[in-house]
Amino acid sequence: MTPGPDVTPGEPAAAPGAAVVLGELRALGRGDGITAISRLAGGSIADAWLITYADGAAAVGKTVTAALPGVFAVEAAGLAALRGTGYLVTPRVLAATSKLLLLEALAPCADGERSWEGFARDLAAAHRTTAGDRFGWHHDGYLGQFRQVNTWAASGHEFFTEYRLLRYLSEPLAGQVLTAADRRAVERLCARLPELIPAMPAVLTHGDLWSGNLVSQPGGRIAVIDPAVSYTWAEVDLSMLWCSPRPPASGRFFEVYQELSPSPPGWADRMPVLHLRELLSMIATFGPAAAASITQFRETLAPFYPR
């Protein structure tokens, strides 16, 4: 994330979100010695702020304007779960309130081959050591502005169909975009999902693992932020990076991952199908403005439209 114009604590009117950050920091006893609160670029639902102190310390604060009850407690718990694998790195959570998530400040994602190879090892190990036979999570979460339904299921195909694809069809903005033919194509794909996606174990996934949700520790080790955790197929995480607007600069990421935790044959061909969940989320969030997602959605579903 890139800093925007600085907002000093004495000028909250210039950036209302900064006033929220400052108020929460004061309530937490962390409001003294702040020299600037700077908006960071990126994020479509939450605003991120770089908080700098006179002693050189820094932290990142997140705020949201949408009504998302418990969103920061859920995010903090997701970060703890990923960190608890012993393999994935996350920023330290410094505080979580109903209005603010305060995190350790880390650097933008390192894009070197060594960093990507290391992250492939971390992710493969986290997936490999958390394999189970139930899909879901202990509670619902959020993917962007939408509640992510995580009801436990024994079948990965049922879980992905009901809670990762069909659940978006009823969202109002999706209704403005998706035609009857689009909806029928999604339903046809879901009916054939067991043919398209082989049976695989459930593993602990980040759930929103695109390149914008990666940062780095000093030294270049890649860390993850903004999770939407659940137990589901490992390939869901891979699909986010494979189809990301900014995929890993080093192709070695996927090579190393597959060496350490091989997917069933044909995994690369499955990436666009699994990425439909993200495309539907974008369509449900932005409606007609999600032009690129709409195009990609229809291209992926092309074999499932009536001929």
C-alpha positions in Angstrom: 0.0 0.0 0.0 1.3 3.5 -0.9 0.9 6.5 1.4 -1.4 9.3 0.3 -1.3 12.9 1.6 -0.6 13.2 5.3 -3.3 14.2 7.6 -2.2 15.5 11.0 -4.2 14.8 14.1 -5.1 18.4 14.4 -6.8 18.4 11.0 -9.5 15.7 11.3 -12.0 17.6 9.1 -9.7 17.2 6.1 -10.2 13.4 6.3 -13.1 12.2 8.4 -11.7 8.7 8.5 -8.5 10.0 10.1 -10.6 11.5 12.9 -12.1 8.0 13.6 -8.6 6.5 13.7 -7.3 9.2 16.1 -10.3 8.9 18.4 -9.9 5.1 18.6 -6.2 5.4 19.2 -6.8 7.8 22.1 -9.3 5.5 23.6 -6.7 2.7 23.4 -4.1 4.9 25.0 -2.1 5.0 21.8 -2.9 8.6 20.8 0.2 10.4 22.2 3.1 11.3 20.0 1.3 10.9 16.6 2.9 13.0 13.9 0.7 12.0 11.0 -2.1 9.7 9.8 -1.7 9.1 6.1 -4.2 7.3 3.9 -2.8 4.3 2.1 -3.8 3.4 -1.4 -5.8 0.2 -2.1 -8.8 -1.5 -0.7 -12.3 -1.2 -2.0 -14.2 -1.8 1.2 -11.9 -0.7 4.0 -9.7 2.4 4.3 -6.1 1.8 5.5 -4.0 4.4 7.3 -0.3 4.7 8.1 0.1 6.0 11.6 3.5 7.5 12.4 4.8 8.5 15.8 7.5 11.0 16.8 9.8 8.2 18.0 9.8 6.6 14.5 7.4 3.9 15.3 4.6 3.1 12.8 1.4 1.1 12.6 -1.4 0.5 10.1 -5.0 1.2 11.0 -8.1 0.0 9.1 -11.5 1.5 9.2 -14.8 0.7 7.4 -17.8 2.9 6.7 -20.1 0.0 5.8 -22.2 -1.8 8.5 -20.1 -5.0 8.9 -20.7 -6.2 12.5 -17.7 -7.7 14.1 -15.6 -7.4 10.9 -12.3 -6.6 12.7 -12.7 -9.3 15.3 -13.3 -11.8 12.5 -10.2 -10.5 10.6 -8.0 -10.6 13.7 -9.1 -14.2 14.4 -8.4 -15.2 10.8 -4.9 -13.7 11.0 -4.3 -15.6 14.3 -5.5 -18.9 12.6 -3.1 -18.5 9.7 -0.2 -17.5 12.0 -1.1 -20.5 14.2 -0.2 -22.9 11.4 3.5 -22.1 12.2 4.3 -21.5 8.6 2.4 -18.3 7.4 3.5 -14.9 8.5 1.0 -12.1 9.3 1.3 -8.6 10.8 0.9 -8.6 14.6 -2.5 -7.4 15.7 -2.0 -4.5 18.1 -5.7 -3.9 18.8 -9.1 -4.6 17.4 -12.2 -2.6 18.2 -15.6 -2.2 16.5 -14.2 0.7 14.5 -10.5 0.1 14.1 -8.1 -2.8 13.4 -4.5 -1.8 14.4 -1.7 -3.8 12.8 2.1 -3.9 12.7 3.3 -1.9 9.7 5.0 -4.0 7.1 6.6 -3.1 3.7 5.0 -3.6 0.3 5.3 -7.2 -1.1 8.8 -8.1 -2.1 8.7 -9.2 -5.7 12.0 -11.1 -5.9 12.4 -14.8 -6.9 13.7 -15.7 -3.4 10.7 -14.1 -1.7 8.2 -15.9 -3.9 10.0 -19.3 -3.5 9.9 -18.8 0.3 6.2 -18.0 0.2 5.5 -21.0 -1.9 7.2 -23.1 0.8 5.2 -21.4 3.5 1.8 -21.8 1.8 2.4 -25.4 0.7 3.4 -26.3 4.3 0.4 -24.5 5.8 -2.0 -26.3 3.4 -0.3 -29.7 3.8 -0.4 -29.7 7.6 -4.0 -28.5 8.0 -5.7 -31.1 5.8 -9.1 -32.3 7.1 -12.4 -33.8 6.0 -14.8 -31.0 6.7 -15.4 -27.8 4.7 -16.3 -24.6 6.4 -15.2 -22.7 9.5 -16.3 -22.2 13.1 -18.2 -19.0 12.2 -19.1 -16.9 9.2 -16.7 -14.3 8.0 -16.5 -11.6 5.3 -15.3 -11.5 1.8 -15.3 -7.8 1.0 -18.6 -6.3 2.1 -20.4 -9.6 1.9 -20.9 -12.2 4.7 -18.9 -15.3 3.8 -21.1 -18.3 4.8 -18.9 -21.0 6.3 -21.5 -23.6 7.4 -19.7 -26.9 7.8 -20.2 -29.4 5.0 -18.8 -32.9 4.3 -18.7 -32.3 0.6 -16.3 -29.8 -1.0 -18.5 -29.7 -4.1 -21.6 -28.9 -2.1 -19.8 -26.3 0.0 -18.3 -24.5 -3.1 -21.6 -24.7 -5.0 -23.9 -23.4 -2.2 -21.6 -21.0 -0.3 -19.1 -19.8 -2.8 -21.0 -19.5 -6.1 -24.8 -19.6 -5.9 -24.9 -17.4 -2.8 -24.0 -14.3 -5.0 -26.8 -14.8 -7.5 -29.4 -13.2 -5.2 -27.3 -10.0 -4.5 -29.0 -6.9 -5.9 -26.1 -5.6 -8.0 -25.6 -9.1 -9.4 -29.2 -9.0 -10.4 -28.6 -5.9 -12.5 -25.9 -7.6 -14.5 -26.5 -11.3 -14.7 -29.0 -12.5 -17.4 -31.2 -15.6 -17.1 -28.6 -17.3 -19.4 -25.8 -16.3 -17.1 -27.6 -17.7 -14.1 -28.4 -20.9 -15.9 -24.8 -21.3 -17.0 -23.7 -21.0 -13.3 -26.2 -23.7 -12.3 -25.0 -26.0 -15.1 -21.4 -25.6 -14.0 -22.4 -26.3 -10.4 -24.2 -29.5 -11.5 -21.1 -30.7 -13.2 -18.6 -29.5 -10.6 -17.7 -33.1 -9.4 -16.6 -33.7 -13.0 -14.5 -30.5 -13.2 -12.9 -30.5 -9.7 -11.5 -33.8 -8.3 -12.1 -34.8 -4.7 -9.5 -33.0 -2.6 -9.1 -32.6 1.2 -10.2 -29.4 3.0 -7.3 -27.3 4.2 -7.1 -24.0 6.0 -7.1 -21.4 3.3 -6.5 -17.6 3.4 -9.5 -17.2 1.1 -8.7 -13.9 -0.5 -5.1 -14.5 -1.6 -4.5 -12.1 -4.4 -1.3 -10.1 -4.7 -2.8 -7.0 -3.1 -3.2 -8.9 0.2 0.5 -9.7 0.5 3.1 -7.6 2.3 6.7 -8.3 3.4 8.7 -8.4 6.6 12.2 -6.8 6.6 14.4 -9.2 4.7 11.7 -10.0 2.1 9.7 -12.8 3.7 6.1 -12.4 2.4 3.3 -12.0 4.9 -0.5 -12.2 4.4 -3.2 -9.7 5.3 -7.0 -9.3 4.9 -8.0 -13.0 5.2 -11.3 -14.6 4.5 -10.4 -18.0 6.1 -12.2 -21.3 5.8 -11.4 -24.9 5.3 -11.8 -25.6 1.6 -9.7 -26.8 -1.4 -6.1 -25.5 -1.4 -6.6 -24.7 -5.1 -8.9 -21.9 -4.1 -5.9 -20.0 -2.8 -3.8 -20.9 -5.8 -6.6 -19.7 -8.2 -6.5 -16.2 -6.6 -2.8 -15.8 -7.3 -3.0 -17.5 -10.7 -5.8 -15.2 -11.9 -4.6 -12.1 -9.9 -4.3 -8.7 -11.7 -0.7 -8.8 -10.5 0.4 -12.5 -10.4 3.7 -13.6 -8.8 6.6 -12.0 -10.8 8.4 -15.3 -10.4 6.9 -18.3 -12.1 8.9 -20.3 -9.5 6.1 -19.8 -7.0 3.8 -22.3 -8.7 6.7 -24.7 -9.5 7.9 -24.8 -5.9 4.4 -25.1 -4.5 3.6 -28.1 -6.8 6.9 -29.7 -6.0 6.1 -29.6 -2.3 2.3 -30.1 -2.3 1.3 -31.5 -5.7 -2.3 -30.9 -6.9 -4.1 -33.5 -8.9 -3.3 -33.4 -12.6 -4.8 -30.6 -14.6 -4.7 -28.0 -11.8 -3.8 -25.1 -14.1 -6.9 -25.7 -16.2 -9.1 -25.5 -13.0 -7.9 -22.1 -11.9 -10.4 -20.0 -13.9 -13.3 -22.2 -12.7 -12.3 -21.8 -9.0 -11.8 -18.1 -9.6 -15.5 -17.7 -10.5 -16.2 -17.2 -6.8 -14.0 -14.0 -6.8 -15.6 -12.8 -10.1 -19.1 -13.2 -8.7 -18.1 -11.3 -5.5 -16.8 -8.4 -7.7 -19.9 -8.4 -9.8 -22.1 -8.4 -6.6 -20.0 -5.6 -5.2 -19.7 -3.2 -8.2 -22.5 -4.4 -10.6 -22.1 -3.0 -14.1 -18.9 -1.2 -13.1 -17.2 -4.5 -12.8 -16.7 -4.7 -16.6 -13.5 -6.8 -16.6 -15.0 -9.3 -14.1 -18.2 -9.6 -16.1 -16.2 -10.4 -19.3 -14.0 -12.9 -17.6 -17.0 -14.5 -15.9 -18.7 -15.1 -19.3 -15.5 -16.3 -20.9 -15.0 -18.9 -18.2 -18.6 -20.0 -18.4 -18.8 -20.1 -22.2 -19.1 -24.0 -22.4 -22.1 -23.9 -20.1 -24.4 -21.6 -22.1 -27.1 -23.1 -24.3 -26.0 -23.6 -27.9 
